[in-house]
Amino acid sequence: MLTKKQLDLLAFIHKRVQRDGVPPSFDEMKEALDLRSKSGIHRLITALEERGFIRRLAHRARAIEVVKLPDTLGGMSGAGFTPRVIDGDRPDGPPPSAAQPVSAPSFDVPMMGRIAAGVPIEAISTMTQSVAVPGGMISGSGEHYALEVQGDSMIDAGINDGDVVIIRETSVADDGDIVVALVEDHEATLKKFRRHGSSVALEAANSAYETRVLPSDKVKVQGRLVGLIRTY
């Protein structure tokens, strides 16, 4: 299954290829999906290629071929199909009556592995599966991903061992935000973020753990907490 951003990018590439005969540039893709950097586009394209929806052709500029489309975009192969039009992501037919509840949409978010809420563990960079996330947790623009929490250092913030946290990818954070922090480019941890002059404090939400204070150039924010999923 594709995430919403992957589906949006695939639809945009296909539409431009159908219209112009060539795929859009990375800048055009970034603007169309309202992403801040091209790195997000690179990740989306890689994910689409790994799932067999597109093919990148070597030694050719802007060489992206749509191989197939998912059912939501018309299905079939990328060469000779015409995807059906979806107006506003709503099915054809009359609108539901006020008496009929409308279920909130959900999106598939990549599960990137485990994140330590305690002693930092090795940084996570490989998708293991996807998880369905309520649309209300998808905060603002940009990519989102999920991580399973390992440890108890954030229990006073309501984050327990085994919880799944939903993270919006960003490189900036405000004081007090709970973030995924990459320490010295190889350790990832979930902590409260605070600035102290030229240093950064990574605070636990558990009195049994000490605050880590590090030079700001040793800490990179990888995302900000926007939601949590708990299984009982």
C-alpha beads as a LAMMPS data file, in Angstrom:
LAMMPS data file: protein, C-alpha beads

232 atoms
231 bonds

1 atom types
1 bond types

-500.0 500.0 xlo xhi
-500.0 500.0 ylo yhi
-500.0 500.0 zlo zhi

Masses

1 110.0

Atoms # bond

1 1 1 0.000 0.000 0.000
2 1 1 1.120 3.532 -0.701
3 1 1 1.194 6.469 1.664
4 1 1 -0.805 9.542 0.707
5 1 1 2.337 11.427 -0.357
6 1 1 3.546 8.486 -2.478
7 1 1 0.126 8.281 -4.125
8 1 1 0.052 12.056 -4.719
9 1 1 3.493 11.998 -6.327
10 1 1 2.678 9.010 -8.546
11 1 1 -0.528 10.720 -9.726
12 1 1 1.355 13.972 -10.441
13 1 1 4.108 12.222 -12.411
14 1 1 1.570 10.240 -14.448
15 1 1 -0.520 13.328 -15.204
16 1 1 2.513 15.265 -16.435
17 1 1 3.777 12.360 -18.551
18 1 1 0.333 11.990 -20.133
19 1 1 0.155 15.730 -20.823
20 1 1 3.734 16.629 -21.802
21 1 1 5.355 13.326 -22.723
22 1 1 8.087 13.848 -20.109
23 1 1 8.030 13.585 -16.313
24 1 1 8.220 16.722 -14.138
25 1 1 11.470 17.988 -12.660
26 1 1 12.327 17.434 -9.007
27 1 1 11.645 21.123 -8.327
28 1 1 8.188 20.788 -9.863
29 1 1 7.510 17.662 -7.799
30 1 1 8.673 19.417 -4.614
31 1 1 6.410 22.392 -5.319
32 1 1 3.419 20.223 -6.228
33 1 1 3.661 18.233 -2.977
34 1 1 4.532 21.299 -0.874
35 1 1 7.769 19.775 0.440
36 1 1 10.657 21.866 1.733
37 1 1 13.491 19.932 0.149
38 1 1 14.265 17.585 -2.717
39 1 1 15.400 14.893 -0.282
40 1 1 11.757 14.118 0.487
41 1 1 11.100 13.662 -3.240
42 1 1 14.106 11.339 -3.532
43 1 1 12.712 9.159 -0.732
44 1 1 9.252 9.065 -2.301
45 1 1 10.640 8.144 -5.730
46 1 1 12.803 5.413 -4.208
47 1 1 9.761 3.996 -2.389
48 1 1 7.683 4.022 -5.590
49 1 1 10.508 2.340 -7.515
50 1 1 10.945 -0.357 -4.848
51 1 1 7.211 -1.102 -5.043
52 1 1 7.326 -1.421 -8.832
53 1 1 5.174 1.602 -9.707
54 1 1 7.900 3.540 -11.527
55 1 1 11.213 2.807 -13.223
56 1 1 14.207 5.129 -13.405
57 1 1 16.189 4.899 -16.648
58 1 1 19.945 5.292 -16.354
59 1 1 21.961 7.944 -18.186
60 1 1 18.930 10.027 -19.124
61 1 1 17.826 13.286 -17.551
62 1 1 14.370 13.315 -15.935
63 1 1 13.921 9.686 -17.040
64 1 1 11.099 8.279 -14.930
65 1 1 8.679 5.778 -16.450
66 1 1 5.336 4.962 -14.829
67 1 1 5.115 1.159 -14.888
68 1 1 1.734 0.692 -13.214
69 1 1 -0.870 2.492 -11.161
70 1 1 -2.707 1.326 -8.048
71 1 1 -6.432 0.664 -8.247
72 1 1 -7.182 4.077 -6.748
73 1 1 -5.606 5.689 -9.827
74 1 1 -7.026 3.336 -12.412
75 1 1 -4.705 0.328 -12.195
76 1 1 -3.156 -1.444 -15.210
77 1 1 0.270 -0.719 -16.699
78 1 1 1.791 2.713 -17.123
79 1 1 1.998 2.646 -20.909
80 1 1 -1.522 2.697 -22.248
81 1 1 -4.082 3.347 -19.554
82 1 1 -6.127 6.377 -18.630
83 1 1 -6.662 6.776 -14.894
84 1 1 -10.154 7.558 -13.750
85 1 1 -10.769 11.056 -12.425
86 1 1 -11.227 11.378 -8.684
87 1 1 -12.817 14.691 -7.729
88 1 1 -11.693 15.809 -4.304
89 1 1 -10.922 12.246 -3.169
90 1 1 -14.675 11.541 -2.945
91 1 1 -16.521 8.604 -4.560
92 1 1 -19.145 9.228 -7.205
93 1 1 -22.743 9.399 -6.031
94 1 1 -24.926 11.569 -3.825
95 1 1 -23.461 13.085 -0.647
96 1 1 -24.205 11.243 2.590
97 1 1 -27.139 12.471 4.611
98 1 1 -26.646 14.225 7.913
99 1 1 -27.900 11.127 9.705
100 1 1 -25.129 8.949 8.268
101 1 1 -21.774 9.149 10.073
102 1 1 -18.782 9.659 7.805
103 1 1 -15.669 7.797 8.868
104 1 1 -12.492 9.854 9.056
105 1 1 -9.909 9.012 6.410
106 1 1 -6.774 7.152 7.378
107 1 1 -3.362 7.057 5.735
108 1 1 -0.639 4.444 5.564
109 1 1 2.532 5.723 7.232
110 1 1 5.836 3.846 6.968
111 1 1 6.970 2.128 10.168
112 1 1 10.691 2.863 10.352
113 1 1 11.564 0.570 13.270
114 1 1 12.218 1.301 16.940
115 1 1 13.230 4.502 18.696
116 1 1 14.759 4.565 22.178
117 1 1 12.990 6.442 24.963
118 1 1 15.941 5.885 27.270
119 1 1 19.523 5.161 26.276
120 1 1 19.923 6.050 22.558
121 1 1 20.012 3.153 20.105
122 1 1 21.331 2.980 16.565
123 1 1 19.588 5.355 14.185
124 1 1 16.610 3.959 12.301
125 1 1 16.502 4.290 8.516
126 1 1 14.764 1.194 7.114
127 1 1 11.030 0.775 6.636
128 1 1 9.790 -2.531 8.050
129 1 1 6.047 -2.186 7.329
130 1 1 3.314 0.440 7.244
131 1 1 0.714 1.424 9.820
132 1 1 -2.747 2.949 9.277
133 1 1 -2.946 6.346 10.945
134 1 1 -6.092 8.474 11.445
135 1 1 -6.073 11.539 9.214
136 1 1 -6.303 13.820 12.256
137 1 1 -2.773 12.825 13.261
138 1 1 -1.293 13.966 9.963
139 1 1 -0.118 17.403 11.003
140 1 1 0.627 20.024 8.344
141 1 1 2.648 19.393 5.205
142 1 1 5.675 17.153 4.873
143 1 1 6.405 13.462 5.290
144 1 1 5.273 11.425 8.298
145 1 1 6.588 8.152 9.675
146 1 1 5.982 5.849 12.639
147 1 1 8.342 4.413 15.251
148 1 1 7.858 1.867 18.030
149 1 1 9.001 3.216 21.390
150 1 1 11.534 1.184 23.343
151 1 1 12.118 2.256 26.950
152 1 1 10.359 4.225 29.691
153 1 1 12.127 7.585 29.815
154 1 1 9.052 9.425 28.439
155 1 1 6.368 7.815 30.613
156 1 1 5.510 11.079 32.400
157 1 1 4.630 12.509 28.970
158 1 1 2.219 9.602 28.450
159 1 1 4.565 7.655 26.163
160 1 1 5.032 4.047 27.243
161 1 1 7.302 1.223 26.171
162 1 1 5.737 -0.415 23.100
163 1 1 3.696 2.607 21.995
164 1 1 3.832 3.656 18.341
165 1 1 4.592 7.341 17.861
166 1 1 3.718 9.297 14.705
167 1 1 6.431 11.725 13.657
168 1 1 6.262 14.614 11.190
169 1 1 9.588 14.936 9.427
170 1 1 11.244 18.292 10.162
171 1 1 14.691 19.612 10.999
172 1 1 13.496 22.399 13.320
173 1 1 11.833 22.328 16.724
174 1 1 10.650 24.712 19.429
175 1 1 11.623 24.441 23.076
176 1 1 9.504 21.796 24.762
177 1 1 8.721 19.849 21.589
178 1 1 9.113 16.069 21.776
179 1 1 11.412 15.176 18.914
180 1 1 13.346 12.382 17.283
181 1 1 16.925 13.527 17.807
182 1 1 19.895 12.086 15.966
183 1 1 22.967 12.238 18.215
184 1 1 26.374 12.396 16.520
185 1 1 24.881 11.004 13.296
186 1 1 24.416 7.447 14.586
187 1 1 22.168 7.340 17.668
188 1 1 18.459 8.135 17.670
189 1 1 16.353 8.965 20.716
190 1 1 12.924 10.394 21.581
191 1 1 13.198 13.342 23.996
192 1 1 12.016 16.845 24.820
193 1 1 14.076 19.449 22.989
194 1 1 15.433 22.625 24.596
195 1 1 18.122 25.109 23.583
196 1 1 20.720 26.324 26.069
197 1 1 22.933 28.882 24.326
198 1 1 25.180 26.965 21.967
199 1 1 24.055 23.629 23.420
200 1 1 20.959 21.466 23.150
201 1 1 19.322 19.686 26.074
202 1 1 17.522 16.387 25.471
203 1 1 15.188 15.985 28.436
204 1 1 13.539 12.795 29.605
205 1 1 10.027 12.740 31.079
206 1 1 11.068 10.397 33.864
207 1 1 12.992 11.475 36.959
208 1 1 15.114 8.303 36.797
209 1 1 16.877 9.660 33.693
210 1 1 19.277 12.595 33.514
211 1 1 19.047 15.363 30.929
212 1 1 21.683 15.086 28.200
213 1 1 23.291 18.388 27.229
214 1 1 25.214 18.300 23.953
215 1 1 26.808 20.818 21.576
216 1 1 24.170 21.904 19.085
217 1 1 26.261 20.612 16.157
218 1 1 26.077 17.094 17.634
219 1 1 22.259 16.949 17.564
220 1 1 20.037 16.910 14.501
221 1 1 16.258 17.050 14.755
222 1 1 14.747 14.355 12.525
223 1 1 11.076 14.953 13.295
224 1 1 8.485 16.140 15.800
225 1 1 5.905 14.045 17.649
226 1 1 2.357 14.597 16.333
227 1 1 0.496 11.494 17.512
228 1 1 0.577 8.204 19.391
229 1 1 -1.038 4.813 18.868
230 1 1 -1.371 2.367 21.759
231 1 1 -2.430 -1.271 21.635
232 1 1 -3.863 -2.805 24.820

Bonds

1 1 1 2
2 1 2 3
3 1 3 4
4 1 4 5
5 1 5 6
6 1 6 7
7 1 7 8
8 1 8 9
9 1 9 10
10 1 10 11
11 1 11 12
12 1 12 13
13 1 13 14
14 1 14 15
15 1 15 16
16 1 16 17
17 1 17 18
18 1 18 19
19 1 19 20
20 1 20 21
21 1 21 22
22 1 22 23
23 1 23 24
24 1 24 25
25 1 25 26
26 1 26 27
27 1 27 28
28 1 28 29
29 1 29 30
30 1 30 31
31 1 31 32
32 1 32 33
33 1 33 34
34 1 34 35
35 1 35 36
36 1 36 37
37 1 37 38
38 1 38 39
39 1 39 40
40 1 40 41
41 1 41 42
42 1 42 43
43 1 43 44
44 1 44 45
45 1 45 46
46 1 46 47
47 1 47 48
48 1 48 49
49 1 49 50
50 1 50 51
51 1 51 52
52 1 52 53
53 1 53 54
54 1 54 55
55 1 55 56
56 1 56 57
57 1 57 58
58 1 58 59
59 1 59 60
60 1 60 61
61 1 61 62
62 1 62 63
63 1 63 64
64 1 64 65
65 1 65 66
66 1 66 67
67 1 67 68
68 1 68 69
69 1 69 70
70 1 70 71
71 1 71 72
72 1 72 73
73 1 73 74
74 1 74 75
75 1 75 76
76 1 76 77
77 1 77 78
78 1 78 79
79 1 79 80
80 1 80 81
81 1 81 82
82 1 82 83
83 1 83 84
84 1 84 85
85 1 85 86
86 1 86 87
87 1 87 88
88 1 88 89
89 1 89 90
90 1 90 91
91 1 91 92
92 1 92 93
93 1 93 94
94 1 94 95
95 1 95 96
96 1 96 97
97 1 97 98
98 1 98 99
99 1 99 100
100 1 100 101
101 1 101 102
102 1 102 103
103 1 103 104
104 1 104 105
105 1 105 106
106 1 106 107
107 1 107 108
108 1 108 109
109 1 109 110
110 1 110 111
111 1 111 112
112 1 112 113
113 1 113 114
114 1 114 115
115 1 115 116
116 1 116 117
117 1 117 118
118 1 118 119
119 1 119 120
120 1 120 121
121 1 121 122
122 1 122 123
123 1 123 124
124 1 124 125
125 1 125 126
126 1 126 127
127 1 127 128
128 1 128 129
129 1 129 130
130 1 130 131
131 1 131 132
132 1 132 133
133 1 133 134
134 1 134 135
135 1 135 136
136 1 136 137
137 1 137 138
138 1 138 139
139 1 139 140
140 1 140 141
141 1 141 142
142 1 142 143
143 1 143 144
144 1 144 145
145 1 145 146
146 1 146 147
147 1 147 148
148 1 148 149
149 1 149 150
150 1 150 151
151 1 151 152
152 1 152 153
153 1 153 154
154 1 154 155
155 1 155 156
156 1 156 157
157 1 157 158
158 1 158 159
159 1 159 160
160 1 160 161
161 1 161 162
162 1 162 163
163 1 163 164
164 1 164 165
165 1 165 166
166 1 166 167
167 1 167 168
168 1 168 169
169 1 169 170
170 1 170 171
171 1 171 172
172 1 172 173
173 1 173 174
174 1 174 175
175 1 175 176
176 1 176 177
177 1 177 178
178 1 178 179
179 1 179 180
180 1 180 181
181 1 181 182
182 1 182 183
183 1 183 184
184 1 184 185
185 1 185 186
186 1 186 187
187 1 187 188
188 1 188 189
189 1 189 190
190 1 190 191
191 1 191 192
192 1 192 193
193 1 193 194
194 1 194 195
195 1 195 196
196 1 196 197
197 1 197 198
198 1 198 199
199 1 199 200
200 1 200 201
201 1 201 202
202 1 202 203
203 1 203 204
204 1 204 205
205 1 205 206
206 1 206 207
207 1 207 208
208 1 208 209
209 1 209 210
210 1 210 211
211 1 211 212
212 1 212 213
213 1 213 214
214 1 214 215
215 1 215 216
216 1 216 217
217 1 217 218
218 1 218 219
219 1 219 220
220 1 220 221
221 1 221 222
222 1 222 223
223 1 223 224
224 1 224 225
225 1 225 226
226 1 226 227
227 1 227 228
228 1 228 229
229 1 229 230
230 1 230 231
231 1 231 232
